[in-house]
Amino acid sequence: VAIGLAYAARVAHELGRIDLDRVREHDRVIVDAYGLDNSLPTGLDHDELVDLMGRDKKVVNGLTFVLDGANGVETVADVPADAVRRALTRMPVADGRARISP
């Protein structure tokens, strides 16, 4: 769940829903307040992950996420796959340390 929250913040940022400071705030809560890791395991196939995300129970039209934004947390449908992939590239990768966004 912690990794998913960190990832959703990055998707929201890719879509212009939140700024980088808000992404960092999400990371600080996950890492510092809850003491959880926000890193993806090494060796994940991004295309396979995007395919699996398309099968999630929240799917309405296309890729669907629950994302932070100016109006609070909302379900956002039809998120472009390229934004989803870009957000994956911005996730920290596990090396035994939790990280906060740069």
Secondary structure, DSSP 8 states (H G I E B T S, - for coil): -HHHHHHHHHHHHHTTSS-HHHHHHHHHIIIIIS-----B-TT--HHHHHHHHTTSTT-SSSEEEEE--TTSSEEEEEE-HHHHHHHHHTS-B-SS------
